């Protein structure tokens, strides 16, 4: 037994699509999407059996469905129901263990596998109808690969077919109600036939009884004639009287039976009339239900269309609501736009001023860099001048030490000079005493020079040499001391004055530099604050511009 499940469903759908094109229907049938609306399959079924799939059935298939998948599903359901009814009613076959196609997947998603199952059912109708030889011959004329797939599908479908059994599932509630009404109508018709048969039997019985009655009357008349001719019938003891009583009793029974049958006939006739009325009403209801079924089907199609339109309407209503909200917000947005435009203008002005301030800040920044360089240079100069001041201080201290040492030497020399002066005075005193002695004892001196020479003669050569040497050294020391001390003092005084002047200048310059440094630092802080303010304003403007 072949099994189509072993083949690819897509290949089966493509092969059966090639086969359905051999029907030469009016609708396009080149792709899977062309078959999803069901029009091509309906026209193919009409060509397979025009008597069963007539124009009325074909008109129930909507041709203008577009992209409405609900109408496609409705058409596919009608086609599937028609195929199953055709197999059941015309071919007398029931398809068992065969997975019926899912029309929802075909109509909504154009599923090729499910479409292949639907085309496989149409193929089964074609190869089992009265013109099956024609369709089999058309299959034999196709390509070998397509022919193999189609034959495999036919054999698999034939293996699933079995003779039809009683009772099919109801398709929809309205069809179930229609079947129930049809069953009631059939029961009413069968009851009518039974009642008609019963009435006919009763009519036959009445006719037979009437014939029997007429025969009995004839017989009674004959007997009466015989009775008139023979013994009196009033005599019950006579045979004629007994026969007369018997016949009279039988006649009464037959009359009662006749009355009863006529009453039953009248009842059955009334019941038959009522059933005929019920049958006419049921037929009318059946016609109305059929009309309602057609109307319900058309209403279902319209409901599908309206549902599709309702979806669009709901979407459009949502869009309208969103547009209304947008229109309501439009006034606020306009006001916000005006405010934003005003803010934008203000921000533009602020931007221009900030750009101007930025240019100034850049210029100030360059000036600040210059000031920084000047501060660095001044600091370097200050450090150099500090080094020079330290050096001069060191030189000053060294020179002061020298001056102190020279002052000490000067004091020592002055002390030595004083001691030499005292010695000279002592010598002079000694000379004076010697002069007085010479004037008193020897000869008088005429002048001071003679006394000096005398003193010089009295003094020993060593003392004289020492004295001369001391006088010369004293003179030279006085000269050297006066000259060197004055020069050194003048030099040291000039150096000290220069150092003090340089120190004052450096202190003044340091104060000026510190003052300038404080001013520059205050300017730097002001520039940093202005730059921060400009940065925050620029960020706010950028944020507002983005928003």
URRA-V277559 format. One record per pair of residues at least 4 apart in sequence whose C-alpha atoms are under 6 Angstrom apart, sorted by the first residue. I is the first residue (numbers start at 1). J is the second residue. If there is no record, write none. Layout:
BEGIN
I_J + I_J
END
This chain:
BEGIN
2_156 + 3_156 + 9_113 + 10_112 + 10_113 + 13_17 + 13_116 + 15_146 + 27_40 + 29_34 + 35_40 + 36_107 + 37_72 + 38_75 + 38_76 + 46_50 + 46_53 + 48_126 + 49_53 + 50_54 + 53_57 + 55_59 + 61_75 + 65_71 + 69_107 + 69_108 + 70_304 + 72_107 + 73_103 + 73_104 + 73_107 + 82_86 + 85_89 + 86_90 + 87_91 + 87_92 + 87_93 + 88_92 + 88_93 + 92_164 + 93_162 + 93_163 + 93_164 + 94_161 + 94_162 + 94_163 + 94_164 + 95_160 + 95_161 + 96_160 + 101_114 + 101_117 + 101_118 + 102_114 + 103_107 + 104_108 + 105_109 + 105_111 + 106_110 + 106_111 + 126_132 + 127_132 + 128_132 + 132_136 + 133_137 + 142_147 + 143_147 + 144_148 + 170_176 + 184_188 + 187_191 + 188_192 + 192_196 + 193_197 + 194_198 + 195_199 + 196_200 + 199_203 + 202_206 + 203_207 + 204_208 + 205_209 + 206_210 + 207_211 + 208_212 + 209_213 + 210_214 + 211_215 + 212_216 + 213_217 + 214_218 + 215_219 + 216_220 + 217_221 + 219_223 + 220_224 + 222_226 + 223_227 + 224_228 + 226_230 + 227_231 + 233_240 + 233_241 + 234_241 + 235_241 + 236_241 + 236_242 + 240_244 + 243_247 + 244_248 + 245_249 + 247_251 + 251_255 + 254_258 + 257_261 + 258_262 + 261_265 + 262_266 + 264_268 + 265_269 + 268_272 + 272_276 + 275_279 + 278_282 + 279_283 + 281_285 + 282_286 + 285_289 + 286_290 + 288_292 + 289_293 + 291_295 + 292_296 + 293_297 + 295_299 + 296_300 + 299_303 + 302_306 + 303_307 + 306_310 + 309_313 + 310_314 + 313_317 + 316_320 + 317_321 + 319_323 + 320_324 + 323_327 + 326_330 + 329_333 + 330_334 + 332_336 + 333_337 + 336_340 + 337_341 + 339_343 + 340_344 + 343_347 + 344_348 + 347_351 + 350_354 + 351_355 + 353_357 + 354_358 + 357_361 + 358_362 + 360_364 + 361_365 + 364_368 + 368_372 + 371_375 + 374_378 + 375_379 + 376_380 + 377_381 + 378_382 + 379_383 + 381_385 + 382_386 + 385_389 + 386_390 + 387_391 + 388_392 + 389_393 + 390_394 + 392_396 + 395_399 + 396_400 + 399_403 + 400_404 + 402_406 + 403_407 + 406_410 + 409_413 + 410_414 + 411_415 + 413_417 + 414_418 + 417_421 + 420_424 + 421_425 + 424_428 + 425_429 + 428_432 + 431_455 + 437_441 + 438_442 + 439_443 + 439_444 + 452_456 + 461_465 + 462_466 + 463_467 + 464_468 + 465_469 + 466_470 + 467_471 + 469_473 + 470_474 + 473_477 + 474_478 + 476_480 + 477_481 + 478_482 + 480_484 + 481_485 + 482_486 + 484_488 + 485_489 + 486_490 + 487_491 + 488_492 + 489_493 + 490_494 + 492_496 + 493_497 + 495_499 + 497_501 + 498_502 + 499_503 + 502_506 + 503_507 + 504_508 + 505_509 + 506_510 + 509_513 + 510_514 + 511_515 + 512_516 + 513_517 + 527_531 + 530_534 + 531_535 + 534_538 + 538_542 + 541_545
END
